[in-house]
Amino acid sequence: MAIFKGAGVAIITPFHEDGTINYEKLEELLDYQIAHSTDSIVICGTTGEASTLTEEEHLDCISHTVSYVNHRVPVIAGTGSNCTRTAAYLSKEAQKAGVDGILIVTPYYNKATQKGLIAHYSYIARHVDVPIIMYNVPSRTGCNIQAATAAEIVRTIDNVVGIKEATGNISQVADLMDLTQGDIDLYSGNDDQVVPLLSLGGIGVISVLSNISPETQHDICNMYFDGDVKGSMELQRKANPLIGQLFSEVNPIPVKKAMNLMGFDVGPLHLPLTELEPVHTEALIREMKNFGLKVNE
């Protein structure tokens, strides 16, 4: 059984001005997401700036989220690292905290071989019992899980159950679904490609857009599941200009700006991320308004 079906939010991590985690604001965001139809919380992923959190902050954030959500929706924790031992440690601690699953990005910077990727996921899986979703985003990691490799991992490692696919390569995704005969939980990692991946057998999305419009991705998925493919496609097309602006600079720079413009007051970014450039801010505001979102300029 899948950890979740539909739209999971790759939730941001709100900070105080001094860079510490704003847990009161995080609770507010979690309540907002659950009240507005998000199907799962994905905490401490790329959008949550996990790579700039200390291990203590990372694990505290996961534990706090699990406790506060209190089984209202599934919680998936990002526990990947370029160091396999570190990823295994974070994953074990996340399991102790009570997560419903873990999201493991490919090891960045190291540029592991396909053999190395199999060894990486195998090692982590031996240290936990919770379901694992692989995260394939070579544009950020320099490392691509090839379709045959992902299929072998899912076939040979019992608790690796899914993949968040953010390659943008539809042909590779089609090959993966063919090689696994659809026996893998496929989530879109790109907000602008949800419908195409659903058409290949996907069961949802792990979404940046959901931070500012949680109902949108939830509805795109549910309409598709209910057989309203045209309606799902139309909503996807309507959202794509806004999604484009949410990636005008590296994620999560634009989405945090969008949330602050909407009055969520989620605070600053951690360096080396910096504020959205004015020209991109103007374009973001324009598309937010076009999409019907309230903006406090």
RAGI-V111705 format. One record per pair of residues at least 12 apart in sequence whose C-alpha atoms are under 7 Angstrom apart, sorted by the first residue. I is the first residue (numbers start at 1). J is the second residue. Records with the same first field share a line. If there is no record, write none. Layout:
I->J / J
This chain:
2->185
3->74 / 100 / 101
4->39 / 40 / 74
5->39 / 203 / 204
6->39 / 203 / 204 / 205 / 218 / 221 / 222
7->38 / 39 / 40 / 204 / 205 / 206 / 207 / 217 / 218 / 221
8->38 / 39 / 40 / 41 / 42 / 205 / 206 / 207
9->38 / 40 / 41 / 42 / 206 / 207 / 208 / 210 / 211
10->41 / 42 / 43 / 45 / 47 / 206 / 207 / 208
11->41 / 42 / 43 / 47 / 48 / 211
12->47 / 48
13->26 / 48 / 49
14->26 / 266 / 267
15->266 / 267 / 268
16->267
17->267 / 268
19->270
25->266
33->214
36->214 / 215
37->214 / 215 / 218
38->214 / 215 / 218
39->73
40->73 / 74 / 75
41->74 / 75 / 76
42->75 / 76 / 77
43->62 / 76 / 77 / 78
44->58 / 77 / 78
45->78
47->251 / 252
52->270
59->94
62->77 / 94
63->97
66->97 / 98 / 99
74->100
75->99 / 100 / 101
76->99 / 100 / 101 / 102 / 103
77->94 / 99 / 101 / 102 / 103
78->102 / 103 / 104
79->91 / 102 / 103 / 104
80->103 / 104 / 105
81->107
82->107 / 108 / 109 / 110
83->107
84->120
87->124
88->124 / 127
91->128
92->127 / 128
95->130
100->130
101->130 / 131 / 132
102->131 / 132 / 133
103->132 / 133 / 134 / 135
104->133 / 134 / 135
105->134 / 135 / 136
106->135 / 136 / 141 / 143
107->141
108->141 / 142 / 143
109->141 / 142
111->142 / 143
112->143
114->145 / 149
118->153
122->157
125->159
129->159
130->159
131->159 / 160 / 161
132->159 / 160 / 161 / 162
133->160 / 161 / 162 / 163 / 164
134->162 / 163 / 164
135->163 / 164 / 165
136->164 / 165 / 166 / 167
137->165 / 166 / 167
138->167
147->172 / 175 / 176
148->176 / 179
151->176 / 179 / 180
161->184 / 185
162->184 / 185 / 186
163->185 / 186 / 187
164->186 / 187 / 188 / 189
165->187 / 188 / 189
166->188 / 189 / 190
174->200
182->201
185->202 / 203
186->202 / 203
187->202 / 203 / 204 / 205 / 206
188->204 / 205 / 206
189->205 / 206 / 207
191->207 / 208 / 209 / 243
192->236 / 240 / 243
195->233
204->221
209->243
212->259
220->232 / 235 / 236
241->287
242->287 / 288
245->283 / 284
248->280
253->273 / 275 / 276
254->276
257->276
261->295 / 296 / 297
262->294 / 295 / 296
263->296
